[in-house]
Amino acid sequence: MIDLNKHKLELTYPCSWKYKIVILETVNVKYISKDIFGDREHSIKESNVSKKGKFKSYNIELIVHNDDDRTELHKLLGDHKDIKMVL
């Protein structure tokens, strides 16, 4: 089996990157996107709804310019009070 922790992700920047977020159904995803991305161009598409309808997931796609940009956006999404999970 390959240990992925021993391998660094090699990407050619800038590139398109997707994040998946999970939020409560009652939270407005546009508020979150404005809060984190501001005027930066990105797309948001609803992905799934939990079995009981309490949670929704969304795919967010945007251009990342380097590894620091990509990881910082992941951190900002993960630290946001209304986001339950980032993939």
C-alpha positions as a printed NumPy array, in Angstrom:
array([[  0.   ,   0.   ,   0.   ],
       [  1.215,   3.542,  -0.8  ],
       [  1.589,   5.94 ,   2.136],
       [  0.284,   9.235,   0.731],
       [  1.655,  11.161,   3.707],
       [  5.167,  10.56 ,   2.376],
       [  4.408,  12.104,  -1.025],
       [  4.028,  15.798,  -1.756],
       [  1.229,  16.839,  -4.09 ],
       [  2.769,  18.15 ,  -7.312],
       [  0.619,  20.694,  -9.132],
       [  1.271,  23.196, -11.887],
       [ -0.013,  26.59 , -10.793],
       [ -2.198,  28.433, -11.425],
       [ -4.8  ,  25.674, -11.593],
       [ -8.458,  25.045, -10.944],
       [ -9.148,  23.579,  -7.485],
       [-12.321,  22.227,  -5.901],
       [-13.303,  22.267,  -2.255],
       [-16.347,  20.502,  -0.865],
       [-17.969,  22.064,   2.183],
       [-20.71 ,  20.772,   4.459],
       [-22.979,  23.291,   6.183],
       [-26.282,  23.314,   8.027],
       [-29.249,  23.52 ,   5.684],
       [-30.29 ,  26.829,   7.28 ],
       [-26.995,  28.619,   6.462],
       [-26.752,  30.779,   3.345],
       [-23.78 ,  29.53 ,   1.314],
       [-23.559,  32.878,  -0.522],
       [-22.853,  34.613,   2.806],
       [-19.982,  32.194,   3.438],
       [-18.551,  32.623,  -0.044],
       [-18.668,  36.433,   0.175],
       [-17.076,  36.26 ,   3.63 ],
       [-14.149,  34.104,   2.468],
       [-13.663,  34.865,  -1.236],
       [-14.927,  38.451,  -1.443],
       [-14.846,  39.477,  -5.118],
       [-12.566,  36.603,  -6.14 ],
       [-14.126,  34.656,  -9.002],
       [-15.452,  31.228,  -8.001],
       [-18.374,  28.907,  -8.653],
       [-20.636,  27.168,  -6.149],
       [-22.759,  24.135,  -6.944],
       [-25.   ,  22.262,  -4.551],
       [-23.781,  18.694,  -4.207],
       [-25.823,  16.643,  -1.723],
       [-28.384,  16.892,   1.045],
       [-28.179,  14.676,   4.118],
       [-30.753,  11.932,   4.59 ],
       [-32.724,  13.947,   7.137],
       [-32.154,  17.243,   5.336],
       [-30.19 ,  18.882,   8.161],
       [-26.952,  19.335,   6.168],
       [-26.088,  20.343,   2.612],
       [-22.814,  19.999,   0.782],
       [-21.512,  22.308,  -1.926],
       [-18.651,  22.153,  -4.408],
       [-16.651,  25.358,  -4.667],
       [-14.298,  25.757,  -7.611],
       [-11.785,  28.518,  -8.232],
       [ -8.302,  29.216,  -9.553],
       [ -5.539,  28.867,  -6.979],
       [ -2.238,  30.589,  -7.715],
       [  0.203,  28.584,  -5.603],
       [  0.398,  26.024,  -2.812],
       [  0.152,  28.665,  -0.08 ],
       [ -3.003,  30.095,  -1.688],
       [ -4.595,  26.627,  -1.894],
       [ -3.796,  25.67 ,   1.698],
       [ -4.75 ,  29.098,   3.094],
       [ -8.18 ,  28.88 ,   1.449],
       [ -8.646,  25.402,   2.938],
       [ -7.732,  26.805,   6.366],
       [-10.12 ,  29.773,   5.99 ],
       [-12.949,  27.439,   4.994],
       [-12.177,  25.063,   7.865],
       [-12.044,  27.884,  10.41 ],
       [-15.342,  29.469,   9.311],
       [-17.947,  29.223,  12.074],
       [-20.739,  28.048,   9.736],
       [-18.797,  25.318,   7.912],
       [-18.983,  21.899,   9.553],
       [-16.514,  20.1  ,   7.251],
       [-14.147,  20.803,   4.334],
       [-12.946,  18.144,   1.923]])
